[in-house]
Amino acid sequence: MSVTELTEKLATPELRTALYRGVRTVAVYSDRRTEFAALRLAAGVYDLGWRAKIVLTGSDRVRWLNGMITNNVRDLPVGRGVYAFLLNPQGRIQADLYAYNRGDSLLVDSDQSQAGKVLGIFDHYIIMDDVEVANTTDKLTAIGIAGPQSEEVLRAAGLEVLVTDSLQVQDASWEQAGVTIVRGDSAEFHSYEVWLAPANVDRLWNALVKAGAVPTGSEAYELLRIAAGFPVYGQDIRDRDLPQETGQSRALHFTKGCYVGQEIVERIHSRGNVHRTFTGFLLDGPQVEPAASIRVDGKDVGELTSAAVLPVGDTDIAVGLGYIRREAGVPGREVQIGNKTARVSRLPFADVFQ
């Protein structure tokens, strides 16, 4: 069982750990309400050691990866990244990932729970191409920080932040160590990642906490993910799902050229819609379990894939993410989820980020 480098260095008998995206990390440092509030209203720092880092080199790397994923790598400037899917020839999603142009290489960032699958797909499709693939997860880890005070905390800890756009990358130095600062992929909340060598991860963590960041475990981070409406592969996105069903239009590019599964994506695009879509739900009463069916007038019209109770101020808001048939997925429409009444909601959940 894999354990993040930060967990190995910080874990004490008092800190509860849990598996998150296939890797063991600290679940809670203080309590979820405090930690979730920091991520929304101040600055919460969290472990991203459950992410995998895969480096592509070789003269064919850009052309080859552009033919593998749903987004445009061919025209990606140095120091920028994109979110994308890996598809099979039938257009079904096999993995999701971020791809960054690092100049003399491409860096692919995905969950460690997907790393083996991604590497296997890459290996299958590299035939006569000049592409070398290296899993560098043991050499490069990451810390995340989110909240409106994130940039202020980073600067107080000695990191000059120059990135201003989503998925923009900046190489920097911190206490004589090389680090990379990445602006997060969210319009709903401010967030950054800092990539660095595992040997330095606890020093940076302590510096950020000293500068005012609240230590935040995977449980509060999961609440933030659901509140923002970000689907996660393996739970909200499955290998039977089509790209347009997920609502993640930022993962798709329609003029980049051919890639695996493109024909299906283009067919759906020209048709103009899909039969179901990914959306949010506001639940009346306690949280219901994922995989619960969604019904309208007694008929199944969808399924819940994620659920959480969000501690916002002195109240708790029960929410869910999932798929619903397009004609039923009108914001504000009342539906039944399990034995609970719910309403379809736009994403992100507006009350959480006000």
Secondary structure by P-SEA (a helix, b strand, c coil): ccccaaaaacccccbbbbbccccccccccccaaaaaaaacccbbbbbcccbbbbbbbccaaaaaaaaccccccccccccbbbbbccccccccccccccccccccbbbbbbbccaaaaaaaaaaaacccccbbbbbccccccbbbbbccaaaaaaaaaccccccccccbbbbbccccbbbbbbbcccccccbbbbbbcccaaaaaaaaaaaaccccccaaaaaaaaaaaccccccccccccccccccccccccccccccccaaaaaaaaaaacccccccbbbbbccccccccbbbbcccccccccccccccccccbbbbbbbbbcccccccccbbbbcccbbbbbbccccccccc
